Amino acid sequence: MKKLFSVLVFTLALTLSGIAQNNEESQDIFNDVQPAEEQPADPNVPLKEGEKKPPAPKPFVRLVLPIDSVTSLITYTEIVEQPESQADSLYIRAKRWAVKNFTKNGERAKEIFEVDKKDNKLVIRGYIDAYVYGSKYSKKNMGYHMFTITVWIKEGRYKYTITNLYNVNKLFDGDKTEPTKTYFEYYNTTTTNPKSADAILRSADGDINKLIKDLKRDMRDPVQVDEDDW
């Protein structure tokens, strides 16, 4: 009887260990992402003379990102009016901006364009380094954020969209590294560690808006025509 009881206890311990291990693996994408949180003051510690009561910690509120009503994907889009610019000039500027930003890791210019035709549309495979910012002076690398940029061009204006966003990172399993692909829509809706998921999206949103600002600046700059453009 004692031997049977010991076997049952050992089996139960193995089962619980397996469940715990699976839960830990499901948390891997958030292991290195710990958003800074305000620590509430201990109500049992009396205030010192002249010391003010600290404010209550702010409630957690998720970042609201733009969602396309048709695709239900996170999508950054805008129509930019630029009356002084002709369509041909805007096309050249958009293409040069893409080459400048997305050939940093040795990619050939032709490899970043899904559509490279003068048909008033440019489709670009884009990426940025992925970071989570703990503070103004600290950041943690999370691989790359990948996305598709489409630029439609007309006389005196252009429209851009940035969508199909996902993160490519590496998880370490002993001596092996496995790349993981996580779409932003998962970060935006997950109930698994939502604060860490929100920290990833907030950092990405800031970097994507910097990229958009860079695009607008380059689209305004005059084109320097070289021998290949005549």
CORVEN-V539297 format. One record per residue. RES is the residue in three letters. PSI is psi in whole degrees, 0 to 359 (none if undefined). Layout:
res->RES psi->PSI
res->RES psi->PSI
//
This chain:
res->MET psi->315
res->LYS psi->321
res->LYS psi->318
res->LEU psi->318
res->PHE psi->319
res->SER psi->320
res->VAL psi->317
res->LEU psi->318
res->VAL psi->317
res->PHE psi->318
res->THR psi->317
res->LEU psi->320
res->ALA psi->319
res->LEU psi->319
res->THR psi->312
res->LEU psi->323
res->SER psi->319
res->GLY psi->318
res->ILE psi->315
res->ALA psi->319
res->GLN psi->319
res->ASN psi->320
res->ASN psi->320
res->GLU psi->320
res->GLU psi->324
res->SER psi->344
res->GLN psi->2
res->ASP psi->320
res->ILE psi->344
res->PHE psi->359
res->ASN psi->321
res->ASP psi->9
res->VAL psi->100
res->GLN psi->99
res->PRO psi->145
res->ALA psi->133
res->GLU psi->147
res->GLU psi->131
res->GLN psi->122
res->PRO psi->146
res->ALA psi->147
res->ASP psi->116
res->PRO psi->343
res->ASN psi->351
res->VAL psi->117
res->PRO psi->149
res->LEU psi->146
res->LYS psi->164
res->GLU psi->126
res->GLY psi->355
res->GLU psi->135
res->LYS psi->151
res->LYS psi->127
res->PRO psi->150
res->PRO psi->152
res->ALA psi->145
res->PRO psi->143
res->LYS psi->142
res->PRO psi->150
res->PHE psi->125
res->VAL psi->125
res->ARG psi->147
res->LEU psi->136
res->VAL psi->116
res->LEU psi->155
res->PRO psi->128
res->ILE psi->129
res->ASP psi->129
res->SER psi->340
res->VAL psi->310
res->THR psi->342
res->SER psi->21
res->LEU psi->150
res->ILE psi->125
res->THR psi->125
res->TYR psi->126
res->THR psi->152
res->GLU psi->146
res->ILE psi->124
res->VAL psi->120
res->GLU psi->130
res->GLN psi->72
res->PRO psi->333
res->GLU psi->354
res->SER psi->136
res->GLN psi->159
res->ALA psi->317
res->ASP psi->319
res->SER psi->318
res->LEU psi->323
res->TYR psi->314
res->ILE psi->318
res->ARG psi->317
res->ALA psi->319
res->LYS psi->319
res->ARG psi->324
res->TRP psi->317
res->ALA psi->316
res->VAL psi->319
res->LYS psi->320
res->ASN psi->333
res->PHE psi->21
res->THR psi->28
res->LYS psi->336
res->ASN psi->26
res->GLY psi->5
res->GLU psi->145
res->ARG psi->150
res->ALA psi->319
res->LYS psi->336
res->GLU psi->341
res->ILE psi->351
res->PHE psi->124
res->GLU psi->324
res->VAL psi->121
res->ASP psi->63
res->LYS psi->151
res->LYS psi->65
res->ASP psi->32
res->ASN psi->16
res->LYS psi->138
res->LEU psi->123
res->VAL psi->124
res->ILE psi->134
res->ARG psi->108
res->GLY psi->164
res->TYR psi->156
res->ILE psi->156
res->ASP psi->137
res->ALA psi->125
res->TYR psi->152
res->VAL psi->124
res->TYR psi->115
res->GLY psi->328
res->SER psi->187
res->LYS psi->335
res->TYR psi->5
res->SER psi->144
res->LYS psi->154
res->LYS psi->130
res->ASN psi->138
res->MET psi->31
res->GLY psi->234
res->TYR psi->150
res->HIS psi->124
res->MET psi->153
res->PHE psi->169
res->THR psi->128
res->ILE psi->129
res->THR psi->130
res->VAL psi->117
res->TRP psi->138
res->ILE psi->133
res->LYS psi->172
res->GLU psi->121
res->GLY psi->8
res->ARG psi->164
res->TYR psi->160
res->LYS psi->136
res->TYR psi->151
res->THR psi->143
res->ILE psi->116
res->THR psi->187
res->ASN psi->49
res->LEU psi->134
res->TYR psi->158
res->ASN psi->137
res->VAL psi->116
res->ASN psi->177
res->LYS psi->132
res->LEU psi->137
res->PHE psi->125
res->ASP psi->88
res->GLY psi->238
res->ASP psi->359
res->LYS psi->148
res->THR psi->125
res->GLU psi->121
res->PRO psi->140
res->THR psi->147
res->LYS psi->116
res->THR psi->119
res->TYR psi->148
res->PHE psi->330
res->GLU psi->329
res->TYR psi->311
res->TYR psi->326
res->ASN psi->341
res->THR psi->348
res->THR psi->146
res->THR psi->1
res->THR psi->110
res->ASN psi->60
res->PRO psi->332
res->LYS psi->320
res->SER psi->320
res->ALA psi->320
res->ASP psi->323
res->ALA psi->322
res->ILE psi->314
res->LEU psi->321
res->ARG psi->318
res->SER psi->317
res->ALA psi->319
res->ASP psi->318
res->GLY psi->318
res->ASP psi->325
res->ILE psi->321
res->ASN psi->329
res->LYS psi->321
res->LEU psi->319
res->ILE psi->317
res->LYS psi->321
res->ASP psi->320
res->LEU psi->313
res->LYS psi->321
res->ARG psi->315
res->ASP psi->331
res->MET psi->339
res->ARG psi->333
res->ASP psi->143
res->PRO psi->144
res->VAL psi->132
res->GLN psi->104
res->VAL psi->130
res->ASP psi->188
res->GLU psi->335
res->ASP psi->349
res->ASP psi->356
res->TRP psi->none
//
